[in-house]
C-alpha cells in the first residue's frame, strides 16, 4: 500500500479528521498525518516490531500501538491474524466484508472493509476509526 487516506476518528466525545499518506509493505508501516493546510500533525513508523509515534492531535491513550494493531487487523492476511490472535487467547473471524475479534463471547473489535472505506470500532477501548482511500 502506498496511498492517501482520509481518517476520521471518534473518541471520548471528540471527533478528529485528518489526512494521511500510508506506505505499508513486508518491511513495515510508515504514516504521515497532515491537517487541511498540509502541515504535518503526526508521524508513525513500525519496523521490526517497534513503533515510533508522535502527534499532538491524537490522545495519548490511543498510542501508536493501537493504530498499528488496527491497521494490521484491517489489512493483514486473515490466516496470519487468526493464528497470532489465537496464540494469545482471542478469536478472529472473517465473513464477507467483516472482520471481528472476540475475547470469549465479548466482541472487542468490529471491522467492515469495503474497496474505498474501512470502518473500525474498538468496543474495548471506546473509539471508532473510519478510513477512506483506494483499498483494492
N, C-alpha and C positions, 0 to 999 in steps of 0.2 A: 504494500500500500504506500502510495506517495501522493497524497492529495489534500485538498482543502476540506474542512468540515466546519459546520456551524454547530456550536454546542450551547444547549440551554439546560440549566440545572435549577433544581428547587431543593432547598434545604432550610429547615428551621424557620419556615415562613418567609424566606427570602428567595428571590429569583435572580439568576445570573444568566447573561448571554454574552458569548464571545465567539470569535473565530479561531480556528487552529489549523496549522499545517502539520499533518501527521505523516511521518515516514516510519514504516514498520516492515521488518523482514526477519530472516532467520537469526540475525545478529542482535536484534533488539528493537526498541521503540524510541523515537525522538518526536517531541511535540513542542511546537512553539505557539503560544496563545497570544492573540492580539485583540485590541479593542477596535471600535468602529473607526478610529482615526489611523489605525495601522501600527500603533505603538505596542511594543511587546509588554504583556502583563503577566507572563508566566512561561516557564520552560521546564520540560520534563525529559529525562533521559533514563532509559532502562537498558542496562548491559550486564551480562553475566550475573544475573540475579540481584544486582544492586540498583536502587532507584535514587535519582537525584531530582529534586523538585523544588521550585521556588515560585511563589505567586502571592502578591498582596491581596488579590481578589478572591482566592479560594480559601474558605475557612480552614484553619489548621487541623480541625477534627476530621477533615477529608484530605488526608495526606496523599502523596504520590503513589503509595502502595495501593490505595483504593482505586485510583484512576487506572493504574496498570492492570489490576485484577479485573476491573470492569471491561477494559479493552480486550483482555485475554478471553474472558467469558463470552464476549460478544463475537469475537472474530477468529479465535483459535480453533483448531481441529477438535471436533466433538469427542472423538475416541480418546485423544490425549487428555482432554479436560476430564472426561469421565474417570479415567484411570487415576489421575492426580487427585481429584476430589474424593474418590472412594478411599484412597490411602489415608485420608485424614477424617474419615467418618461422615462425609457428606455425599448426597445423592444428586447426580446430574441427569437431567432428561432433556431430550430434544425431540420436538414433534412439529413438523412443518416449519413455520417461521418462528416458533417459540422455543426458548431455552429456559430451564428453571433449575435452581439449586435448592435442595432441601436439607434440613438437619432433622432427621426423623420425619415427623409429619408436618413440621413447620416450614413454610415457604420462606426462604431467605432472600433470593434474588429472582426476579422475573424479567426476561429479556424478549423483546419482539424485534425480529430482524427482517427488514424489507430492503429491496435493492437501493433505495435512496434515503432510508431512515432507519435508525435503531433507537429503541426506547428501552432504557434500563431502569428498573425500580428496585432499590435496595430496601427491603422491608425491615431488615435488622438494623441498619444504620439510619433509616428515615430520610432518604434522599432519592431523587429521580434525576435522570440524565437523558436528554434527547440529543441524538447526533443526526445531522443531515449532511449528506455527501453522496458520492458515487461509490457504492459498496459492492458493485458487481464483480 
